[in-house]
Amino acid sequence: QHYYITNNLSDQVTDSMGKMKKTKKFGAVKRMIQASDPRLNKGKVTEEKAKPETEVRHVDKPSSALFFRYNTQLGPPYHVLIDTNFINFSIRNKLDICSSMLDTLYAKCTPYITDCVMAELEKLGAKYRVALRVAKDPRIERLVCTHKGTYADDCLVQRVQEHKCYIVATNDKDLRRRIRKIPGVPIMYVQQKRYSIERMPDAFGAPRT
């Protein structure tokens, strides 16, 4: 942006009466002033650029239940969170949930199902009515969800982050990938017509796969 200042040049001539008389204007000169000229900003308050605040790194506080990666809250009777596809895979392979968990961990297991997983089963319709009937088994305890939303994977991840006493039973690859990022949480899944478990401490006698 350029600004122009025009200087009009004129000659002053005295006539015979001695009076000053101006001649006609001539030689109008235009001079260019750059936008960075300090005279243009005279009287204006220059705004100082706000310095960006230093980002504060948020580090999650480690759980008191963990001794390094060893979860001290795991122990019989085990608490197992069940996912939707884990029930479907169990039905497909003709596995009873409670007895198969007992055969896998050699200890009493208490399966749990959350409201979000139950809502997901109900949304699937009549095709999964057998899985819904299995989920309503009195041996499977119900956990009430108080968070917003009904997405089952987020519900399970949030619950195992808050409480380290659970084993997550799922065959969902994406959910298993998310659970592996949380230290100290074992994963149970269906493989070769039986239950297998990973990330289980060897001290509890869990079979290696």
Disulfide bonds with the S-S distance in Angstrom:
none
